[in-house]
Structure formats: structure tokens, C-alpha cells
Amino acid sequence: MSVEPKELLKKMKEYDFIYDTSFGKVVNKGHEEDKEYIFKILDLLHDNFDRVRYADDLSDTVIGKGNGQF
């Protein structure tokens, strides 16, 4: 099954996070707040999809680390 990158951002909200597991709730007392922030980030990425640069490679030369770009 192939999913378009923009649609994948929406689908990511449908799945259980580690925060939802019993272990996740014990380890991370702020699991609900963290999950809420992740959902907000996913929404921002989806809403601004055309303005965001996506990179598969996080090496310094690709993401511009140290070059003042980010």
C-alpha cells in the first residue's frame, strides 16, 4: 500500500502512540499533553505541507546544519 506523504501525516494521528500503552503512561506522566503536542505538530505539517522541506537524509550537508539555514 502506497500512501502520499501529505496523507501520511493525517494517518499518523489514527494510530496508538507509546503514550497510550500502560508502560508509556507509567514512564511518561505527561503522556496526554505530549500526545496533544504531537497532534498539533502533525496538523501544522499537514497544513503547511507546501512550505515544509522534507528530507530523508539528516546529514549535515542535506539539512544545512551549521550553515545558518535552520
Secondary structure, 3 states (H helix, E strand, C coil): CCCCHHHHHHHHHHCCCHHHCHHHHHHCCCHHHHHHHHHHHHHHHHHCHHHCCCCCCCCHHHHCCCCCCC
